[in-house]
Amino acid sequence: MALVTTTEMFKKAYDGGYAIGAFNVNNMEIVQGITEAAGELNSPLILQVSAGARKYANHTYLVKLVEAALIENDIPIALHLDHGADFDICKSCIDGGFTSVMIDGSHHPFEENIEVTKRVVEYAHSKGVVVEGELGQLAGVEDDVNVSAEDAKYTHPDEVEEFVDRTGVDSLAIAIGTSHGAFKFKPGQKPMLRFDILEEITKRLPNFPIVLHGASSVSQEYVKIIQENGGNLADAIGIPEDMLRQAARSAVCKINIDSDLRLAMTAGVREVLWNNPAAFDPREYLKVGRANVKAVVAHKIKEVLGSDGKA
């Protein structure tokens, strides 16, 4: 099966009351863990690559890893650029085999965001590639994204119709209280998503796919393993999974998950090396990390996204 766009995925997800997992990939083991889980559960899948991942692993290597996953797993997979900073990186990914790109102009003033997003949309659509735009900024740190809590802001529902109409984007990432990274909230702070904003946006954009970024739940199981094996992740807090499931039943068709995969991989590696200081074969510790990634993705697909059996 060849790579697909998210168009048909999102239509089915919107109508079916579930969401597609958009999992960030950085190396072979993470690609394998994600796609094996999705393949066994017959779930559609979005593999997404950040600017940081392209710098680390190289664009070509990542594309070829995803192509290998397509050979091994008979499920629809879209390859997506996460947080494209400008037209040039979006163009590079469009020309380089991606089927979906995100142009993140959310840090720009409204008119400038429209201008840069529209330019990417026009080029992408001419190549058969779909585009995700963003309104509102999420706090947190992840790869090249670094937004302070003071600079973060919710999406204004009164802007969404004009933004979508004028840019022609295929999906819209919104800010309703999710956050990038593993330290999403201060200790004692109660995580809360603004479902009132989501509901208002849904009314203004009927049948239009919405995206949630920064939606890792920060599994305390893996935080505990990391802490017990030489790590320091005190106060790491994420988004409760029941809130994400509620979002997936609504207009949210794509939910981004990255930090949960990093935690799972790191927990596996730390546990092996901490308990066996003489270990030096990467296969020994990476296979444990890979198994953890697979377990996390399987759990997300079945218990949070509801996309199992929907491929």
C-alpha positions in Angstrom: 0.0 0.0 0.0 1.3 3.5 -0.9 1.3 6.4 1.5 -2.1 8.2 1.6 -3.3 11.7 2.6 -5.4 12.2 5.7 -8.5 13.3 3.7 -10.4 10.0 3.8 -9.0 9.1 7.2 -10.5 12.3 8.7 -13.9 11.9 7.0 -14.3 8.4 8.5 -13.0 9.5 11.9 -15.3 12.5 12.0 -18.4 10.4 11.1 -17.3 7.5 13.3 -16.5 9.4 16.5 -12.9 8.5 16.8 -9.5 10.1 16.1 -6.4 9.1 14.3 -3.2 8.9 16.3 -0.4 11.1 14.9 2.8 9.6 16.4 6.2 11.3 16.1 9.0 9.2 14.7 12.8 9.6 15.2 14.4 6.3 14.5 13.8 2.7 13.3 12.7 1.3 16.6 10.0 3.9 17.1 8.7 3.4 13.6 8.6 -0.3 14.2 6.9 -0.1 17.6 4.2 2.3 16.3 3.4 0.5 13.0 3.4 -3.0 14.5 0.8 -2.0 17.0 -1.3 -0.2 14.4 -0.9 -3.1 12.0 -2.0 -5.7 14.5 -5.0 -3.6 15.5 -5.9 -2.7 11.9 -5.8 1.0 12.7 -5.2 3.9 10.3 -2.1 5.8 11.2 -0.3 9.1 10.9 3.5 9.1 11.3 4.8 12.6 11.8 8.2 14.0 11.5 9.4 17.2 13.3 12.1 19.6 12.2 14.2 18.1 15.0 13.7 14.6 13.7 14.8 15.6 10.2 17.9 17.1 11.6 18.7 14.0 13.7 17.8 11.2 11.4 17.9 12.8 7.9 14.8 13.3 5.7 15.7 10.4 3.4 16.3 7.8 6.2 12.9 8.7 7.8 11.0 8.4 4.5 12.6 5.1 3.7 11.8 3.7 7.2 8.2 4.6 6.6 8.2 3.0 3.2 9.6 -0.2 4.8 6.7 0.0 7.4 4.2 0.1 4.5 5.7 -3.1 3.1 5.4 -4.8 6.5 1.9 -3.5 7.5 -1.1 -3.4 5.3 -2.8 -0.3 6.8 -3.3 3.2 5.5 -0.4 5.5 6.6 0.0 9.2 6.1 3.5 10.8 6.4 3.1 14.3 8.0 5.4 17.2 8.7 4.9 18.4 12.3 5.2 22.1 13.0 6.7 23.3 9.7 8.1 26.7 10.6 8.0 28.2 7.1 7.3 27.7 3.4 10.7 26.3 2.6 10.6 23.3 5.0 7.0 22.5 3.9 8.0 22.6 0.3 11.0 20.4 1.0 8.8 17.8 2.6 6.1 18.0 -0.1 8.7 17.5 -2.8 10.3 14.8 -0.7 7.4 12.4 -0.5 5.3 13.6 2.5 1.5 13.4 2.0 0.6 16.0 4.6 2.3 19.0 6.1 1.6 21.4 8.9 2.5 25.0 8.5 2.7 26.6 12.0 2.1 30.3 11.6 0.4 30.6 15.0 3.2 32.8 16.4 2.5 35.4 13.7 -0.2 38.0 13.7 -3.5 36.8 12.2 -3.0 38.3 8.8 0.5 37.1 8.5 -0.5 33.6 9.6 -3.1 33.6 6.8 -0.6 34.8 4.3 2.1 32.1 5.0 -0.5 29.4 5.4 -2.2 30.2 2.1 1.1 30.1 0.3 1.8 26.6 1.6 -1.7 25.4 0.8 -1.6 26.6 -2.8 1.7 24.8 -3.4 0.7 21.6 -1.5 -2.6 21.3 -3.2 -0.9 21.6 -6.6 1.1 18.5 -5.6 -1.8 16.5 -4.1 -0.7 17.1 -0.5 -2.9 18.2 2.3 -2.2 21.0 4.9 -2.8 21.5 8.6 -2.8 25.1 9.9 -2.9 26.4 13.5 -4.6 29.1 15.4 -3.7 29.7 19.0 -0.4 28.7 20.7 0.3 25.9 23.0 2.7 26.3 25.9 5.6 23.9 26.5 8.8 22.7 25.0 9.2 20.0 22.4 11.9 19.9 19.7 12.0 23.3 18.0 8.7 24.4 19.7 9.2 26.6 22.8 6.3 28.7 24.0 6.1 30.2 27.5 3.0 29.9 29.6 2.7 33.7 29.4 2.8 33.7 25.6 0.4 30.7 25.2 -3.2 31.6 24.2 -6.4 29.8 23.4 -7.9 29.7 19.9 -10.5 32.4 19.3 -13.6 30.8 17.8 -14.5 34.0 16.0 -11.3 33.7 13.9 -11.6 30.1 12.7 -14.1 30.6 9.8 -12.2 33.4 8.2 -8.9 31.6 8.6 -10.1 28.4 7.0 -12.0 30.2 4.2 -9.1 32.4 3.3 -6.3 29.8 3.6 -8.0 26.7 2.3 -6.4 24.4 4.9 -7.6 20.8 5.2 -7.5 20.6 9.0 -7.0 23.0 11.9 -4.9 22.7 15.0 -6.4 24.5 18.0 -5.3 25.5 21.5 -7.8 24.4 24.2 -5.4 23.6 27.1 -3.1 20.9 25.8 0.7 21.6 26.1 3.9 20.3 24.5 6.4 18.2 26.4 6.2 16.1 29.6 5.9 19.0 32.1 2.5 20.3 30.9 1.2 21.6 34.3 2.6 22.8 37.6 2.5 20.4 40.6 -1.0 20.6 42.1 -2.5 22.2 39.0 -5.5 20.4 37.6 -5.3 19.6 33.9 -8.3 21.0 32.1 -9.3 21.2 28.4 -11.6 24.0 27.2 -14.4 21.9 25.7 -16.5 25.0 25.5 -14.1 26.4 23.0 -14.0 23.2 21.0 -17.8 23.1 20.9 -18.0 26.6 19.6 -15.4 26.0 16.9 -17.3 22.9 15.9 -20.4 24.9 15.4 -18.6 27.4 13.3 -16.8 24.7 11.3 -19.3 21.9 10.8 -17.8 18.6 9.5 -14.3 20.1 9.6 -11.4 18.1 11.1 -9.8 19.5 14.2 -6.4 18.6 15.5 -5.0 18.5 19.1 -1.3 19.0 19.7 0.6 18.3 22.9 -1.8 15.5 23.8 0.5 13.0 25.6 -0.8 11.8 29.0 2.7 11.3 30.5 2.2 7.7 31.8 3.2 7.7 35.5 4.2 4.0 35.1 7.0 5.0 32.8 7.9 8.1 34.8 8.2 5.8 37.9 10.5 3.4 36.0 12.7 6.2 34.8 12.9 7.7 38.3 13.8 4.3 39.8 16.5 3.7 37.3 18.6 6.9 37.6 16.3 9.4 35.9 14.9 12.7 37.1 11.4 13.4 35.9 9.7 14.6 39.1 6.5 16.5 38.5 6.0 15.3 34.9 2.2 15.6 34.3 0.1 15.1 31.1 -3.4 15.3 29.8 -5.9 12.8 31.4 -6.9 10.1 28.8 -10.6 10.5 29.6 -10.4 14.0 28.3 -8.7 12.9 25.1 -11.3 10.2 24.5 -14.0 12.8 24.9 -12.2 15.0 22.4 -11.8 12.0 20.0 -15.6 11.5 20.0 -16.1 15.1 18.8 -14.7 17.0 15.8 -11.1 16.1 16.8 -9.9 13.8 14.1 -6.1 13.9 14.8 -4.4 13.7 18.2 -0.6 14.2 18.4 1.4 11.9 20.7 5.2 12.3 21.1 6.3 12.6 24.7 4.6 9.4 25.7 6.7 7.5 23.2 9.9 9.2 24.4 9.0 8.2 28.0 8.3 4.6 27.0 11.5 4.3 25.0 13.6 5.9 27.7 12.1 3.8 30.5 13.0 0.6 28.6 16.6 1.7 27.9 17.2 3.0 31.4 15.8 -0.2 33.0 18.1 -2.5 31.0 21.2 -0.4 31.5 20.6 0.4 35.2 20.1 -3.3 36.0 22.9 -4.6 33.8 25.8 -2.1 33.8 27.8 -4.5 31.6 25.3 -4.3 28.7 26.6 -2.6 25.6 24.7 -4.2 22.7 22.2 -1.5 21.5 19.9 -4.3 20.4 19.4 -5.4 24.0 18.1 -2.2 25.3 16.5 -0.8 22.2 14.3 -3.8 21.8 12.9 -3.3 25.3 12.3 0.4 24.4 10.6 -0.6 21.2 8.3 -3.1 23.0 7.3 -0.3 25.4 6.5 2.0 22.4 4.4 -0.7 20.8 2.5 -1.2 24.1 1.8 2.5 24.5 0.5 2.9 20.9 -1.7 -0.2 21.2 -3.2 1.2 24.4 -3.8 4.7 22.8 -5.4 3.2 19.8 -7.8 1.0 21.8 -8.5 3.0 24.9 -8.1 6.6 23.8 -8.4 7.1 20.1 -10.9 4.4 19.3 -9.4 3.8 15.8 -8.8 0.0 16.2 -10.4 -1.9 13.4 -11.0 1.2 11.3 -8.3 0.8 8.7 
